[in-house]
Amino acid sequence: MPDVAIVGAGAAGLAAARRLQELKISFVVLEARPRIGGRASTDTATLGAPVDLGGHWLHSPALNPLTPLAERYGIRVDRSPGPARLAIDGRMLSGAEAATADAGIADGFARVAAARDGRDAAVSDLVPEGGLFEAAFLAKQGVPPAECSSIDFARYIWEGDDWPVLDGLGALVARHARCVPVELNTPATRIAWHGRDHVEVETPRGAVEARAVIVTVPAGVLAGNALRFDPPLPGWKRQAIADLPMGSCNKLSLGLTGNPFGDVAGPILAAGSGADRSVEFLLREDGRDIVTMMVNGPFAKNLAAAGAPAMIDYAVGRLSALFGSGIRSALTSRHVLADWDHDPWAAGCYAVARPGAAAAREALARPVEDRLFFAGEAVHDRYMGDVHGAHLSGEAAAEDAARAVFGGKAAPHS
């Protein structure tokens, strides 16, 4: 019987496994998908170059534990990315207009940060909705400002430029986990945990017994019926899950024949006035003949539900408004679509605390009876929504589980 069962082989589960290896504690990792990485996954085959389906940037790179790992493994990172260009209603902003818009976005985020010690309100109570601030907020959270806790968002640490991982952030996560054994295609369906000296994790391939379990599945999966707890989780834990719904950010990458964008490259944040208020484009990153679209917020969920043809038509329409109708003739038939909303093992892009529920992440992170431990981007109170937040939470959960199993012999975590 392994000491610890880890449910999920995303960034959190893999980091937990690495830490348990260092502590010489036995474990098993159970993963529902046929691959590792969760929402950090890189497709290298479809378009002939790395395309991240989920996380792509190293946020707060000087503080990010994945930054030195990229150096260790020779994973290329752009350490001096250019600023994002701004567009609104199909028109690119430039000069003084763009500078004014940038200042308005920065002012909005500063207002939220300044209110971190005040009443936990909706972000929309602090910054008026609409315009480029809302587009930028949707790009970060995947929900409108009215649906997000101001204090929870203010706690997020965001320092320095975001560095794109040119060889793929998912590839970096997978490289660091190369030494971790994982049972793929093995979804956990039930965890029996109360009134016994071990836990039992049921899967379609049989039951696994362990002395403790680290649950790293997304909050959206915990809120559904795919994974049951027997007995049910206590009320305070179920409330924490309910208070952390998933935002929406879905991605489409398209192959190009050459460069239809002229001298425009890098990221674009495009705001609209309707439901599709936040769309981002990444044009020919690293000189590749690829354009990636990220659609954010409720509109993203509805658009992805309509399927790849609808996503492609929408991308062509938005790009044509900015660069002309010749865009369609520059596209190849190859594409990569990441629909996290309708992925049963994700149920959204990342967890967002509801207004008034700033304490939900701490509650979700809290162990249950020293048997159930929880990790993932949803539990981190400073790097929520980030791959490195998931990574750090996995290491912390591993150390907590080790203490519970071995009575304090594991090294403490910071």
Residue, then its C-alpha position, 0 to 999 in steps of 0.5 A: m500500500p503506498d503512503v499517499a495517493i495523488v489524484g490528478a497529474g497536472a502541475a500540482g499533482l506532479a509537483a506533489a509527487r516530486r516532493l514525495q520522491e525527495l522525502k522518500i515517501s511512497f506514492v501513486v499518481l492517478e490521472a484521468r487523461p491519457r497524458i500528464g499536465g492537466r491545463a498545462s499541456t503543449d501540442t508540438a505536432t499539429l502545427g509543427a511548433p509548440v502550442d500551449l493549450g493552457g498556461h503559456w506565460l511565466h507570471s512574476p518571473a523573478l518569483n516564479p519557481l518554474t523560471p529556474l527550472a526552464e533554465r535547468y532544462g534548456i526550455r526557451v523563454d522570451r525574457s524581454p517580450g514587447p507590450a501588448r497592443l490594444a484594439i477596440d471595436g476592430r480598430m487598433l489604438s496607437g500613440a497617445e490613444a494607446a497610452t491613455a488606454d494603458a494608463g486606464i487599465a493600470d489605474g483600474f488594477a491599482r484601485v482594486a489592489a488598494a482595496r485589499d484591506g477593505r470590504d470584500a466587494a465585487v471588483s465592479d464596485l471599485v472599477p466601472e465595467g466596460g472598455l479595455f479594463e474589463a477586457a483586461f480583467l476578463a483576460k486574467q480571470g475569465v469572469p466579469p468584474a461583477e462576479c469576482s471578489s475584490i479582496d481575492f483578486a487584490r491578493y494576487i502577486w503580479e510583479g514584472d513582465d509576463w514571459p512567454v515560454l517559447d518551447g511550451l509551458g506544458a513542455l516544461v511541466a512535463r520535462h520536470a515530471r519525467c521521473v514521476p510514474v503516473e497511472l494514465n487513463t485512471p480517473a478517480t471516481r470515489i474516495a472513501w476516507h472516514g472512520r478508517d486508518h487509510v483511504e480508498v480511491e476507486t477507479p475503473r481499473g480497481a481500488v487503490e488504498a493509501r494512508a492519505v490522499i492529495v486531491t489536485v483536480p480543478a475546483g470545477v471538477l470537485a463541484g461536479n459528480a465525476l468524483r464522489f467522496d464517501p462520506p460527503l465532504p464536510g459542509w465548510k469544504r463544500q461551501a469553499i468549492a461552491d465559492l470558487p466557480m471556474g472562469s472561461c478562457n478557450k484557445l484556438s491556434l491556426g496555421l498560416t501561410g506566411n505573414p499576413f500581419g505586416d510589421v505587427a507581431g506579438p500580443i493584442l488585447a481586443a475589446g468589443s462592446g457586446a458579449d465578446r468583450s475580451v479577445e486576445f491574439l498572439l501573432r506569429e510568436d517566435g516568428r512562427d506561422i501561427v496565430t493564437m486566439m484566446v477568448n475570455g469570459p462567458f462568451a468564450k464558453n458559448l462560442a466553444a460550445a458551437g465547435a471548431p468551425a464557429m471558433i475559426d469563423y469568429a477568429v477570421g472575422r475579428l482578424s479581418a476587422l483588424f488586418g483586412s479580408g485577406i486573412r482567410s486566404a492566409l490560413t491553412s486547414r490546420h488548427v488546435l482548439a482547447d475548450w476547457d469549459h467542456d473538458p470534463w477533467a477541467a470544467g473551466c480555465y481557473a477558479v475565481a472567488r465570488p464576491g464576499a468569498a475571499a476566504a474560500r481558497e484557505a478553506l479549500a486548502r485546509p486538510v480534512e481529518d489529516r486524510l484528505f489534502f487539496a492542491g491546485e491553482a484554486v487553493h493558492d492565495r497569491y498565485m491563484g490561476d497560475v501554473h506556478g501557484a499549482h506547483l507550489s500548492g502541490e509541494a505544500a500539500a505533499e509536505d502536509a501529507a507527509r507530516a500527517v503520515f509520519g508524525g512531523k518528520a517531513a521538512p516544513h514548507s514556507 
